[in-house]
């Protein structure tokens, strides 16, 4: 696997956990509420999936060998993105805090 491929995998891992590791919108915009709702986190997760996918598409096109993808590719990559989000989800919702 090339360096660009590993970069996209690490970017997907960071992007999938970003909604769960802070209380700001996309890690930048402060919200009025003390804690983000689960719906905002899910929305962030979907938007970040498309951002990481677009960066992957650009890197693939820049390499010169862009391939057409079917719906199966997007279903699998979104499922993998959800799996990548598990550490952040566990930290946010399953770890007990005092």
N, C-alpha and C positions, 0 to 999 in steps of 0.2 A: 504494500500500500504506500502511496506517495505521501510526501509531507503535507500536501494540500488536503488529502483525504483524512489524515490524522488531525489536521487543524479543524476541519469541519466536525469531526467526531467530538473533539474537546470543546468546541464552541457549542455544539448541541448539548453536551453534558452541563456546561455552565448556564446556557440559556434555559434549559429545562428546570434547573434548580433556582434560578433567579426569583421567580414569583413567590417562592416559599421561604426565602432567606431574609426578606426585608418587608417592611410595612409601607413602602413607597411604590407608586405606579411605575413599572419598568425600572425600578431601582433609582429613579431620579425625581419624580414628581411627588411631593408630599400630599397625603390625603387628609381630609378632615377627621375621619374616623380613626379611632385608636388602633384597631386591627382591620386588615383588609378582609372582605368577605370571600367565601370560597368561589363565588361567581366571578369576582374580579380576578382571582388567581387563575381560574380556568380560561378566562378571556385573554389574560396575559400569556398563558401557555400556548394558546392557539396562535396569537399574533407572533410570538417568538419562534414558533415552528415555521411559519411562513418566512420570517426574516432569515433564519438559518438556512432554510431551503433555497431562498433567493441567492444567498451568498454561495452556497454550494453549486447552484446552477451557473453563477458567474465564473466561479473557478473552473468548472468543467468546460464552459464555453471558451474561456481564455486558454485552456490547455489544447483546444482545437478538436476535441473528440466528443461533441455533445450528442447524447443519445436520447431518443424519444422514450418516454416512460408512460406506462399505463396506470390505471387506477390501483393496481396491486402494489406498485412501487410506493405510492403515496400512503396507502393503508399500512404497509409494513413500516415505513419510516415514521409515521405518526405514532404507531404502536411502540416503536423503539424510543421515540421521544418521551412518551409517557413512562416507559420503564426507566429512562434516564432521570426522570423527575422523582423517583421513589426516595432517594436519600433526603431531598428537601421536604417532601411530604411527611416522611417519618419524623424529621426534626421538628417540623411545625405542628403536627397534629398528634403524634404518638409518644413523644418524649415528655415525661412529667417534669414540670418545673415548679419551684417553690415560690 
